[in-house]
Amino acid sequence: MTETEITFHNKAEIRVQAQIFAESELISTCVADPGESLTMPVKSVRYDIYCKNGVTGWRVAYKLNSDAKTLTLSKNKGSYTIM
């Protein structure tokens, strides 16, 4: 299986922990401050990504069965989204 990189952009005003899963296995994780961009290695073509508030640990957004190479967390009208 080939390894690829996902670029994660945190456009939200909070510190977040981003976690990438393939099925139920944790593949990669990072903690990104507001405005920070990080790369995360993945070994799967399709994956699920979950973003949690870095202080409280509460889930703020998620995206299932994604194959995007670039992901951006942002806040729109009071809710967080991953694009």
Secondary structure, 3 states (H helix, E strand, C coil): CCCEEEEEEECCCCCEEEEEEECCEEEEEEEECCCCEEEEEECCCCEEEEEEECCCCCEEEEEEEECCCEEEEEEECCEEEEC
